[in-house]
Structures are given as C-alpha cells and as structure tokens.
Amino acid sequence: MLNLPAGKASTLSGHTGPVLAARFNSDGNYCLTCGQDRVLKLWNPVKGLCVKTYLGHGHEIYDVAVAKDNSRLASVGGDKVVFYWDVPTGQVIRKYKGHELKVNTVKFAGDDDSVVVSGSYDKTVRIFDCRSRSFDPIQTMAHFKDSVTSIAVRGHEICAGSVDGYIRTFDIRAGELTSDCVGQAVTCVTLTEDGNCALTSCMDSKVRLFDRSNGELLQSYAGHKNTSYRVESCMTRGDAYVVSGSEDGTIHFWDLVGGKEMHKLTGHEGVVCSLSYHPTETCLLSTSVDGTAVCWR
C-alpha cells in the first residue's frame, strides 16, 4: 500500500474565484490560501474551517509565505508590493516597494526568517529586510530575461525559476551566481530536503529533477498537462514521490527515482495550480481555478 493521500478529507470553500496558492504553516496545523478575490484566508484544514480573513490587497494575490514562528506572513500579487503581515492581529506591518510589475512569488529567508524574497514579472528578484524600517529592497537581482515565476530558499542560497528557461541560484554569502538552462519556461522550483536536487515544473507538460551540483538532468515526469498556466509541483515527505497539479483538474504522483506514475487524485473541476505537502503527515493541499482548496488524506 502506497503511503499517499487517498481522497478528499475536506474542501475549503470561501473564496470567490480562482484560488491561486495554498501553504501549510510550519507545523501543519493551519494553512493559508489566497486568490483572485484579493483575500487571504487562514484555515484549520482538517475541519475545513476558516479561522481568519486578511484584507488589504487591492488586486489578485498570487502567493503567500508563512514565517517559521507562524507569527508573520508575506503575500504578493497584482499590487506590485510585498505585504508583510502580523498573523494574530491581521494588521499589515509594512508594504515593501520596488517591483515595477505584478509579483508572482514570495518566500521568507535568512536567520529567524528575517528577510523576505520576492520574484516578479519585472524580471527581478528582490530582498527586503524585515528588521529594518525601510520599505526598499536591500538587494535586487536583475539577471533574468523574462518573468520570475518561483523561488526556493535554502540557507544563504536563493534558487529562482523563470519563463526564460533558466534556474538561477544566488549564493548571497559568497556573492556567486549559478545558471542552469532547462530549455523550457519554468513555472515552479522546489528543492529536495537535502538540498542536492531541484525539482522544476515546465510548460511542456514535464516536471524535471536536476542535480544542483552539476546541472545534470536526473529524471523527468510526465502524464499531466501544463502548457498555459503556472502549475506547481512538490515532493512528499522524505522526497519519496514527486507530486504535480494539472490543467485537467487532476493531481499526479510519481516515484522520484524511477519516474513511474504511481497514483492520481481527481476531484477538482479546473486547473490545479498550487500544492503544499504537510510537514509531518500524509496530507496534501491543492488549489484550483474552480474556486476551492482541497485537503487530501
């Protein structure tokens, strides 16, 4: 028996319009969703219960990130700014500016998640210091030829995927840049738990696994559809399986090493755009343009 989510545990209904991202918090007890309706929602995913709603965005919200201490959020979207929130009060602490077009992706990084990293349609990655009173970036990386769609962070490294077909890794401490050519528009980048490999979703309906030390392609995964939308992929706990959404409303699971499709979930009625795997349990969150997020167990 595969240790994978078997079916729907709960449906998180409350957004009006496409739900564009879902993220578990650090212990997996809560999750956040955001979408085209300009609203952030905090949920108890097991019960399907909305605990809190965060209002402040004037445009659609593409991504949300939660700090490890679960007390702070960052969210980005069509507003061109990075919203930095206090979780308990629901207040915006700061709005970071600098991006010239809508912002696709955001992550916390640094010691104690003291910085926020964002990637944008304006072909840049920008870093903001949460401890400073400044609203401006402390660093801007403008090495991209097209929109930055996804960011993964590990230690002092920032790994960014772009529509220009490259994954670029910035070592902030050493001041070094490594570029790896994927050759297809990249919509999502995640790193394995050991940090040695990068999993990338591409708009040729393939997910690829690369060795980060030399850029070698280790495996590719196919069977889903991804040609027009930003569709995320992730890995299950322990990196045993690769998971991806699909434009036909399905969710696919492959064996990481062998590349064979092992499992499929159906239930969404539109493109499955975002995925988040539970940090300790066999549990997956997915969101869709059908207006729902689903907790699978």
C-alpha positions as CSV (number, residue, x, y, z in Angstrom):
1,M,0.0,0.0,0.0
2,L,1.4,3.4,-1.0
3,N,1.7,5.9,1.8
4,L,-0.1,8.6,-0.2
5,P,-3.2,10.7,0.2
6,A,-6.2,8.5,-0.9
7,G,-9.1,11.1,-1.1
8,K,-10.7,14.3,0.0
9,A,-10.6,15.0,3.7
10,S,-12.2,18.4,3.4
11,T,-12.9,21.2,0.9
12,L,-12.0,24.7,1.8
13,S,-14.8,26.8,0.3
14,G,-15.0,30.6,0.8
15,H,-13.0,32.2,-2.0
16,T,-14.9,33.8,-4.9
17,G,-12.9,33.0,-8.0
18,P,-9.7,31.0,-8.6
19,V,-7.6,30.0,-5.5
20,L,-4.0,30.6,-6.6
21,A,-1.9,29.4,-3.7
22,A,-2.1,27.3,-0.5
23,R,0.6,26.9,2.1
24,F,0.8,24.9,5.3
25,N,2.3,26.7,8.3
26,S,5.5,25.2,9.8
27,D,3.7,22.6,12.0
28,G,0.9,21.8,9.5
29,N,-1.9,22.6,11.9
30,Y,-3.1,25.6,9.8
31,C,-2.9,26.6,6.2
32,L,-3.3,29.8,4.2
33,T,-5.0,30.3,0.9
34,C,-5.1,33.3,-1.4
35,G,-6.6,34.1,-4.8
36,Q,-8.1,36.3,-7.4
37,D,-10.7,37.7,-4.9
38,R,-7.9,39.7,-3.2
39,V,-8.4,37.9,0.1
40,L,-6.0,35.8,2.3
41,K,-7.6,33.2,4.5
42,L,-6.3,31.2,7.4
43,W,-7.8,27.7,7.9
44,N,-7.9,24.7,10.0
45,P,-7.5,22.4,7.0
46,V,-8.7,19.2,8.7
47,K,-12.0,20.7,9.7
48,G,-12.3,22.8,6.6
49,L,-12.8,25.8,8.9
50,C,-11.8,29.4,8.1
51,V,-10.2,30.9,11.2
52,K,-9.3,34.4,9.9
53,T,-9.5,36.6,6.8
54,Y,-6.8,39.1,5.9
55,L,-8.0,42.1,3.9
56,G,-5.7,44.7,2.4
57,H,-4.7,43.7,-1.2
58,G,-6.3,45.8,-4.0
59,H,-5.5,43.2,-6.7
60,E,-5.3,39.4,-7.0
61,I,-2.9,37.6,-4.7
62,Y,-0.6,35.1,-6.3
63,D,1.4,33.8,-3.4
64,V,1.7,33.7,0.4
65,A,4.5,32.6,2.7
66,V,4.5,31.9,6.5
67,A,7.5,32.5,8.8
68,K,8.7,29.6,10.8
69,D,7.5,31.1,14.0
70,N,4.0,31.3,12.4
71,S,3.6,34.9,13.7
72,R,4.2,36.6,10.3
73,L,3.0,36.4,6.7
74,A,4.2,37.8,3.4
75,S,1.9,38.0,0.4
76,V,2.3,39.2,-3.2
77,G,0.2,39.8,-6.3
78,G,-1.0,42.4,-8.7
79,D,-0.4,45.3,-6.2
80,K,3.4,45.3,-7.2
81,V,4.2,45.5,-3.5
82,V,5.1,42.8,-0.9
83,F,2.7,42.8,2.1
84,Y,4.2,41.9,5.4
85,W,1.6,40.9,8.0
86,D,1.2,40.2,11.7
87,V,-0.7,36.9,11.9
88,P,-2.6,37.3,15.2
89,T,-3.9,40.9,14.7
90,G,-4.3,40.7,10.9
91,Q,-2.6,44.0,10.5
92,V,-0.2,44.9,7.7
93,I,3.2,45.7,9.3
94,R,4.8,47.0,6.2
95,K,4.3,47.2,2.4
96,Y,7.7,46.7,0.6
97,K,8.0,48.5,-2.7
98,G,10.5,48.3,-5.6
99,H,8.9,45.9,-8.1
100,E,7.6,47.6,-11.2
101,L,5.1,44.9,-12.3
102,K,3.0,42.3,-10.5
103,V,4.8,39.9,-8.1
104,N,4.5,36.2,-8.6
105,T,6.2,34.5,-5.7
106,V,7.4,35.2,-2.2
107,K,9.5,33.3,0.5
108,F,10.9,34.0,3.9
109,A,14.7,33.5,4.3
110,G,17.7,34.3,6.5
111,D,18.3,33.8,10.2
112,D,14.9,33.7,12.0
113,D,13.2,34.4,8.7
114,S,14.5,38.0,8.9
115,V,14.2,38.7,5.2
116,V,11.6,38.4,2.5
117,V,12.5,37.4,-1.0
118,S,10.2,38.1,-4.0
119,G,10.1,37.4,-7.7
120,S,8.2,39.4,-10.3
121,Y,7.0,39.8,-13.8
122,D,9.5,42.7,-13.9
123,K,12.3,40.1,-14.4
124,T,13.8,40.7,-10.9
125,V,14.2,39.0,-7.5
126,R,14.3,41.5,-4.6
127,I,15.3,41.0,-1.0
128,F,13.7,43.0,1.8
129,D,14.9,43.2,5.4
130,C,12.1,42.7,7.9
131,R,14.1,44.1,10.8
132,S,14.7,47.4,9.0
133,R,12.2,50.2,8.9
134,S,13.0,50.7,5.2
135,F,10.4,49.9,2.6
136,D,13.0,49.5,-0.2
137,P,14.9,46.3,-1.1
138,I,18.4,45.7,0.3
139,Q,19.3,43.7,-2.8
140,T,18.0,43.3,-6.4
141,M,18.9,40.6,-8.8
142,A,18.1,41.6,-12.4
143,H,19.8,38.7,-14.3
144,F,16.5,37.4,-15.8
145,K,15.3,37.8,-19.4
146,D,11.7,37.1,-18.5
147,S,9.2,36.8,-15.6
148,V,10.4,35.2,-12.4
149,T,7.7,32.6,-11.5
150,S,9.1,30.7,-8.5
151,I,11.6,30.9,-5.7
152,A,13.1,28.3,-3.4
153,V,15.3,29.2,-0.5
154,R,17.8,27.1,1.4
155,G,20.3,28.7,3.9
156,H,22.0,31.5,2.1
157,E,21.0,30.3,-1.3
158,I,18.1,31.6,-3.4
159,C,17.0,29.4,-6.3
160,A,14.8,31.2,-8.8
161,G,12.9,29.8,-11.9
162,S,11.9,32.0,-14.9
163,V,9.9,31.9,-18.1
164,D,13.3,32.5,-19.8
165,G,14.0,28.7,-19.3
166,Y,16.7,29.1,-16.7
167,I,17.1,28.3,-13.0
168,R,19.4,30.8,-11.3
169,T,21.0,30.2,-7.9
170,F,22.3,33.1,-5.9
171,D,24.7,32.4,-3.1
172,I,24.1,35.6,-1.1
173,R,27.0,35.0,1.3
174,A,29.6,34.3,-1.4
175,G,28.1,36.7,-4.0
176,E,28.0,34.0,-6.6
177,L,25.5,33.2,-9.4
178,T,25.0,29.8,-11.0
179,S,22.7,29.5,-14.1
180,D,21.3,26.2,-15.3
181,C,19.5,26.0,-18.6
182,V,16.2,24.0,-18.5
183,G,15.3,25.0,-22.0
184,Q,11.6,25.4,-21.2
185,A,9.6,28.0,-19.4
186,V,9.9,27.2,-15.7
187,T,6.7,27.7,-13.5
188,C,7.8,26.2,-10.2
189,V,11.1,25.3,-8.4
190,T,11.4,23.3,-5.2
191,L,14.4,21.8,-3.5
192,T,14.8,18.3,-2.1
193,E,15.1,18.0,1.7
194,D,18.9,17.5,1.4
195,G,19.2,20.5,-0.9
196,N,21.1,18.5,-3.5
197,C,18.4,18.5,-6.2
198,A,16.0,21.0,-7.8
199,L,12.5,19.9,-9.0
200,T,11.2,22.1,-11.7
201,S,7.8,22.3,-13.4
202,C,7.9,23.4,-17.1
203,M,5.3,24.4,-19.6
204,D,5.9,21.5,-21.9
205,S,3.9,19.2,-19.6
206,K,7.0,17.9,-17.9
207,V,8.4,18.0,-14.4
208,R,12.2,17.7,-14.2
209,L,14.7,16.8,-11.5
210,F,18.2,18.3,-11.7
211,D,21.4,17.6,-9.7
212,R,22.3,21.1,-8.4
213,S,26.0,20.4,-8.2
214,N,26.5,19.9,-11.9
215,G,23.1,20.8,-13.6
216,E,22.6,17.2,-14.8
217,L,19.0,16.1,-15.6
218,L,18.3,13.1,-13.2
219,Q,14.7,12.3,-14.1
220,S,11.6,13.7,-15.8
221,Y,8.0,13.1,-15.0
222,A,5.1,13.2,-17.5
223,G,1.4,12.4,-17.7
224,H,-0.1,15.6,-16.5
225,K,-1.0,18.7,-18.7
226,N,0.8,22.0,-18.2
227,T,1.1,24.3,-21.2
228,S,-0.7,27.5,-20.4
229,Y,-0.9,28.1,-16.6
230,R,1.5,28.3,-13.7
231,V,1.1,24.8,-12.2
232,E,3.1,23.8,-9.1
233,S,4.9,20.6,-8.2
234,C,6.3,19.5,-4.9
235,M,7.6,16.4,-3.1
236,T,6.1,14.2,-0.4
237,R,7.8,13.9,3.0
238,G,11.2,12.3,2.7
239,D,11.2,13.0,-1.1
240,A,9.9,9.6,-2.0
241,Y,7.4,10.9,-4.5
242,V,7.0,13.8,-6.9
243,V,3.6,15.5,-7.0
244,S,2.2,17.9,-9.6
245,G,-1.1,19.6,-10.4
246,S,-2.5,19.5,-13.9
247,E,-4.6,21.7,-16.2
248,D,-7.2,19.0,-16.5
249,G,-8.0,19.1,-12.7
250,T,-6.0,16.0,-11.7
251,I,-3.1,15.6,-9.3
252,H,-0.3,13.1,-10.3
253,F,2.2,11.2,-8.1
254,W,5.5,9.7,-9.5
255,D,8.2,7.7,-7.9
256,L,11.1,10.2,-7.5
257,V,13.9,7.8,-8.5
258,G,12.2,5.6,-11.2
259,G,9.9,8.3,-12.7
260,K,6.9,6.0,-12.9
261,E,3.5,7.3,-12.2
262,M,2.2,5.7,-9.0
263,H,-1.1,7.4,-8.1
264,K,-3.6,10.0,-9.3
265,L,-6.2,12.1,-7.5
266,T,-9.3,13.5,-9.1
267,G,-11.9,16.0,-7.8
268,H,-11.1,19.5,-8.9
269,E,-13.1,20.9,-11.8
270,G,-10.5,23.2,-13.2
271,V,-6.7,23.8,-13.4
272,V,-4.9,22.6,-10.2
273,C,-2.4,25.5,-9.7
274,S,-0.9,25.2,-6.3
275,L,0.2,22.4,-4.0
276,S,1.5,22.2,-0.4
277,Y,2.6,18.9,1.3
278,H,2.1,18.5,5.1
279,P,5.4,18.7,7.0
280,T,4.8,15.6,9.1
281,E,1.7,13.7,7.9
282,T,0.4,12.0,4.7
283,C,-1.7,15.1,3.7
284,L,-1.7,17.3,0.6
285,L,-3.3,20.7,0.0
286,S,-4.3,21.7,-3.5
287,T,-5.9,24.8,-5.0
288,S,-7.8,25.3,-8.3
289,V,-9.3,27.9,-10.6
290,D,-12.6,26.1,-9.7
291,G,-12.7,28.3,-6.5
292,T,-11.8,25.7,-3.9
293,A,-8.8,24.4,-2.0
294,V,-8.9,20.7,-1.0
295,C,-7.2,18.9,1.8
296,W,-6.4,15.3,0.7
297,R,-5.5,12.4,3.1
